[in-house]
Amino acid sequence: MAEEIDEIKARIENHEKRLSALESKHTEKLKNSTDDSKDYSGLVGGIRYLIDNGFFNEPKTVKETLDELKRKGYHYGDAAVSKALSVTFTRKTKVLNRIKEGDVYKYVIRK
């Protein structure tokens, strides 16, 4: 009986060591993923840059977004910008809301 208890204690200690190692790896990954250095490359990165800098605090059209992206050095077509706004940022990540004002859709930060 004493041997069984010692074996169980050894197994528990082994599990604790393995769990601790896994937790430290996971914590390190989380720390690296919440790093302040954000990737603003590509079209999605450009729109993310605009979001992070308050551009979408007021409703903006695709044309206004396109003009601002060009001003910041991101040169993409109307269709690409429109798709990124409506699919990536409105439907998938749910960062922006799409509202219709008259005949035009505008995008604004979701609160």
C-alpha positions in Angstrom: 0.0 0.0 0.0 2.8 2.4 0.8 4.4 1.6 -2.5 1.2 2.5 -4.3 1.0 5.8 -2.5 4.6 6.6 -3.4 4.0 5.7 -7.1 0.9 8.0 -7.1 2.9 10.8 -5.6 5.6 10.4 -8.2 3.1 10.5 -11.0 1.5 13.6 -9.6 4.9 15.3 -9.3 5.7 14.4 -12.9 2.3 15.8 -14.1 2.9 19.0 -12.1 6.3 19.5 -13.8 4.9 18.9 -17.2 2.0 21.2 -16.6 4.3 23.9 -15.3 6.4 23.6 -18.4 3.4 23.9 -20.7 2.0 26.9 -18.8 5.3 28.7 -19.0 5.4 28.1 -22.8 1.8 29.3 -23.2 2.4 32.4 -21.0 5.4 33.3 -23.2 3.3 33.0 -26.4 0.6 35.2 -24.9 3.2 37.8 -23.9 4.7 37.8 -27.4 1.3 38.0 -29.1 0.1 41.1 -27.1 3.3 42.9 -28.0 2.9 46.6 -28.8 4.5 46.2 -32.2 1.6 45.8 -34.6 1.9 44.6 -38.1 0.5 47.3 -40.4 1.6 45.6 -43.7 -0.7 45.1 -46.6 -4.3 46.3 -47.1 -5.6 44.8 -43.9 -2.7 46.3 -42.0 -3.4 49.7 -43.5 -7.1 49.6 -42.4 -6.0 48.3 -39.0 -3.7 51.4 -38.8 -6.6 53.7 -39.6 -8.8 52.0 -37.0 -6.1 52.2 -34.3 -5.6 55.9 -35.0 -9.3 56.8 -34.7 -10.2 57.3 -38.4 -13.4 55.3 -38.1 -14.6 57.0 -34.9 -17.0 58.8 -37.4 -18.7 57.0 -40.2 -16.6 56.9 -43.4 -17.4 55.8 -47.0 -15.2 53.5 -49.0 -14.0 56.5 -51.0 -13.0 58.4 -47.9 -11.2 55.3 -46.7 -9.5 54.8 -50.0 -8.3 58.4 -50.0 -6.9 58.2 -46.5 -5.1 54.9 -47.3 -3.5 56.5 -50.3 -2.5 59.5 -48.2 -0.8 57.0 -45.8 1.0 55.2 -48.6 -1.3 52.2 -49.1 -2.4 52.1 -52.8 -5.2 49.6 -53.4 -8.3 49.6 -55.7 -11.9 50.4 -54.7 -13.0 46.8 -54.9 -10.2 45.5 -52.6 -10.8 48.2 -50.0 -14.6 47.6 -50.1 -14.2 43.9 -49.7 -11.7 44.2 -46.9 -14.1 46.6 -45.0 -17.2 44.6 -45.5 -15.9 41.0 -45.2 -12.8 41.2 -43.0 -13.6 44.0 -40.6 -17.4 43.9 -40.6 -18.3 40.2 -40.8 -15.3 38.3 -39.7 -13.6 40.3 -37.0 -16.6 42.5 -36.2 -14.5 45.5 -35.6 -16.6 47.9 -37.7 -20.3 48.4 -38.3 -21.7 49.1 -41.8 -24.5 51.6 -41.8 -26.5 52.9 -44.8 -26.8 56.7 -45.1 -28.9 57.5 -48.1 -27.6 55.4 -51.0 -24.1 55.0 -49.5 -22.7 52.5 -47.0 -20.4 53.9 -44.3 -18.2 52.1 -41.9 -17.7 53.1 -38.3 -16.0 51.5 -35.3 -18.2 49.1 -33.4 -18.6 50.0 -29.7 
